[in-house]
Amino acid sequence: MPPDPTIRVSMQKVRILDTLRSSGRPMTATEIAQRLASDSAGTHRHVQSLAASRLIAKSTSHRKWVYYRLTPRGEEALGYAMAALRRNPERGDDEEEI
């Protein structure tokens, strides 16, 4: 059963979630943007949106940087998004409702 409430997740947000999962450690938004070779400002907006949706959590325990990690809700959402992509890989950069 998908997480509630329904969330619309773009392919870039799925890539961010997957990057956090595969890194195995918290990352800054800048690190995520570098890993994805994407626009830093756009990545920051996506990260803020994912945090507001509780798919990722931020840690401000480091004074200089904000680190983000995947939450259990984000793990679940990523699983649903990846399954949807396997069912229909031509979706491209459309938003996926999960």
Backbone as numpy.savetxt, mean C-alpha at the origin, in Angstrom:
# Nx Ny Nz CAx CAy CAz Cx Cy Cz
-13.82 -13.24 2.92 -14.65 -12.07 2.92 -13.76 -10.82 2.92
-14.00 -9.86 2.03 -13.16 -8.67 1.94 -13.25 -7.82 3.19
-12.19 -7.04 3.46 -12.23 -6.13 4.61 -13.40 -5.16 4.48
-13.92 -4.71 5.60 -15.04 -3.79 5.59 -14.60 -2.47 6.20
-14.94 -1.31 5.75 -15.76 -1.08 4.58 -14.95 -1.25 3.30
-15.68 -1.28 2.18 -15.04 -1.44 0.89 -14.11 -0.28 0.62
-12.95 -0.60 0.12 -11.92 0.40 -0.15 -11.53 0.28 -1.61
-11.34 1.42 -2.26 -10.87 1.41 -3.65 -9.36 1.60 -3.62
-8.66 0.65 -4.23 -7.21 0.66 -4.20 -6.68 0.67 -5.63
-5.87 1.68 -5.96 -5.26 1.75 -7.28 -4.10 0.75 -7.36
-3.66 0.49 -8.57 -2.53 -0.42 -8.76 -1.29 0.13 -8.08
-1.11 1.43 -8.06 0.06 2.00 -7.39 -0.01 1.72 -5.89
-1.20 1.80 -5.32 -1.35 1.49 -3.89 -1.08 0.01 -3.64
-1.51 -0.85 -4.55 -1.22 -2.28 -4.42 0.29 -2.49 -4.46
0.97 -1.78 -5.35 2.44 -1.89 -5.43 3.10 -1.44 -4.13
2.56 -0.39 -3.53 3.10 0.10 -2.26 2.91 -0.95 -1.17
1.70 -1.50 -1.08 1.44 -2.55 -0.09 2.37 -3.74 -0.30
2.54 -4.15 -1.55 3.40 -5.29 -1.86 4.86 -4.98 -1.53
5.28 -3.75 -1.77 6.66 -3.35 -1.43 6.89 -3.44 0.07
5.93 -2.97 0.85 6.08 -3.05 2.30 6.11 -4.51 2.77
5.28 -5.33 2.16 5.27 -6.74 2.55 6.59 -7.41 2.20
7.07 -7.17 0.99 8.28 -7.87 0.54 9.55 -7.32 1.20
9.52 -6.09 1.69 10.71 -5.53 2.32 11.00 -6.19 3.67
9.93 -6.61 4.34 10.11 -7.25 5.64 10.48 -6.28 6.75
10.40 -5.00 6.48 10.73 -3.99 7.49 9.95 -2.71 7.22
9.76 -1.86 8.23 9.12 -0.57 7.97 9.98 0.27 7.03
9.32 1.10 6.23 10.01 1.94 5.26 9.44 3.34 5.30
10.25 4.31 4.91 9.76 5.68 4.75 9.08 5.78 3.38
8.26 6.81 3.21 7.61 7.02 1.91 8.66 7.25 0.81
9.74 7.91 1.16 10.80 8.15 0.19 11.46 6.84 -0.24
11.70 5.95 0.71 12.27 4.64 0.37 11.32 3.86 -0.54
10.04 3.93 -0.24 9.05 3.23 -1.07 9.08 3.79 -2.49
9.09 5.11 -2.61 9.13 5.75 -3.93 10.39 5.34 -4.69
11.52 5.30 -4.00 12.77 4.89 -4.66 12.70 3.44 -5.11
12.17 2.57 -4.27 12.07 1.14 -4.60 11.17 0.94 -5.82
10.11 1.76 -5.93 9.17 1.64 -7.05 9.56 2.51 -8.24
10.62 3.29 -8.08 11.04 4.23 -9.13 9.86 5.10 -9.56
9.18 5.65 -8.55 8.00 6.47 -8.83 8.15 7.86 -8.22
7.24 8.73 -8.58 7.21 10.10 -8.11 7.06 10.15 -6.60
7.94 10.87 -5.94 7.93 10.94 -4.48 6.66 11.60 -3.94
6.22 12.70 -4.55 5.02 13.39 -4.06 3.78 12.50 -4.21
3.66 11.84 -5.34 2.53 10.93 -5.55 2.55 9.77 -4.57
3.73 9.24 -4.33 3.86 8.13 -3.37 3.45 8.59 -1.99
3.87 9.79 -1.60 3.48 10.32 -0.28 1.96 10.43 -0.17
1.30 10.89 -1.22 -0.18 10.99 -1.20 -0.81 9.61 -1.04
-0.30 8.64 -1.79 -0.84 7.28 -1.70 -0.61 6.70 -0.30
0.57 6.92 0.24 0.90 6.41 1.58 -0.03 7.02 2.61
-0.29 8.31 2.52 -1.20 8.97 3.46 -2.61 8.38 3.34
-3.05 8.12 2.12 -4.36 7.53 1.91 -4.43 6.12 2.49
-3.38 5.33 2.27 -3.35 3.97 2.81 -3.33 3.99 4.34
-2.64 4.95 4.92 -2.61 5.07 6.37 -3.98 5.47 6.91
-4.66 6.38 6.21 -6.00 6.80 6.63 -6.99 5.64 6.56
-6.74 4.71 5.64 -7.60 3.53 5.50 -7.18 2.40 6.43
-6.14 2.64 7.22 -5.60 1.66 8.17 -5.03 0.42 7.48
-4.61 0.56 6.23 -3.96 -0.56 5.53 -2.47 -0.57 5.84
-1.95 0.58 6.21 -0.58 0.68 6.71 -0.62 1.54 7.96
0.39 1.39 8.80 0.48 2.18 10.02 1.79 2.93 10.01
1.77 4.11 10.58 3.00 4.87 10.63 3.57 4.87 12.04
4.87 4.90 12.08 5.58 4.95 13.35 6.36 6.25 13.38
6.11 7.05 14.38 6.83 8.31 14.51 7.83 8.21 15.66
8.19 7.00 16.05 9.14 6.85 17.15 10.54 7.34 16.76
10.80 7.38 15.47 12.06 7.94 14.99 11.82 9.43 14.80
12.60 10.24 15.41 12.35 11.68 15.40 12.47 12.31 14.02
13.37 11.79 13.22 13.64 12.44 11.95 12.75 11.95 10.81
12.37 10.68 10.82 11.61 10.10 9.72 10.36 9.41 10.22
9.40 9.28 9.31 8.18 8.52 9.59 8.28 7.22 8.81
8.15 6.11 9.52 8.22 4.80 8.90 6.83 4.20 8.82
6.58 3.45 7.75 5.28 2.80 7.53 5.47 1.30 7.48
4.47 0.60 8.00 4.47 -0.86 7.95 3.09 -1.34 7.54
3.04 -2.51 6.98 1.77 -3.11 6.58 1.03 -3.59 7.82
-0.26 -3.32 7.90 -1.07 -3.79 9.02 -1.71 -5.14 8.63
-2.27 -5.86 9.60 -2.99 -7.09 9.25 -4.12 -6.81 8.25
-4.79 -5.68 8.42 -5.85 -5.29 7.48 -5.26 -5.06 6.09
-4.07 -4.48 6.02 -3.38 -4.27 4.75 -2.95 -5.57 4.11
-2.48 -6.51 4.93 -2.12 -7.85 4.42 -3.34 -8.50 3.77
-4.46 -8.42 4.46 -5.69 -9.01 3.96 -6.13 -8.34 2.65
-6.09 -7.02 2.65 -6.49 -6.27 1.45 -5.57 -6.59 0.28
-4.27 -6.69 0.55 -3.32 -7.03 -0.51 -3.62 -8.41 -1.08
-3.97 -9.34 -0.22 -4.33 -10.68 -0.69 -5.52 -10.64 -1.63
-6.54 -9.87 -1.28 -7.73 -9.75 -2.14 -7.39 -9.07 -3.46
-6.56 -8.02 -3.39 -6.19 -7.31 -4.62 -5.38 -8.21 -5.55
-4.45 -8.97 -4.99 -3.63 -9.87 -5.81 -4.49 -10.97 -6.43
-5.45 -11.47 -5.67 -6.35 -12.49 -6.21 -7.18 -11.92 -7.36
-7.64 -10.67 -7.20 -8.42 -10.03 -8.27 -7.56 -9.85 -9.51
-6.29 -9.51 -9.33 -5.39 -9.35 -10.48 -5.13 -10.68 -11.18
-5.04 -11.75 -10.41 -4.85 -13.08 -11.02 -6.07 -13.46 -11.85
-7.26 -13.07 -11.38 -8.48 -13.37 -12.12 -8.58 -12.54 -13.39
-8.09 -11.30 -13.34 -8.23 -10.39 -14.47 -6.96 -9.53 -14.59
-5.88 -10.09 -15.14 -4.60 -9.38 -15.18 -4.58 -8.16 -16.09
-5.56 -7.96 -16.93 -5.57 -6.81 -17.84 -6.11 -5.55 -17.19
-6.35 -5.56 -15.91 -6.96 -4.41 -15.24 -6.08 -3.17 -15.30
-4.79 -3.33 -15.48 -3.90 -2.18 -15.60 -3.90 -1.34 -14.35
-4.03 -0.02 -14.52 -4.00 0.88 -13.38 -5.39 1.27 -12.90
-6.40 0.49 -13.26 -7.74 0.74 -12.75 -7.73 0.58 -11.24
-8.68 1.24 -10.58 -8.84 1.02 -9.16 -9.57 -0.29 -8.95
-9.14 -1.00 -7.95 -9.75 -2.28 -7.59 -10.52 -2.07 -6.29
-11.75 -2.50 -6.27 -12.57 -2.39 -5.07 -12.33 -3.63 -4.23
-11.92 -3.41 -2.99 -11.67 -4.56 -2.10 -12.40 -4.37 -0.79
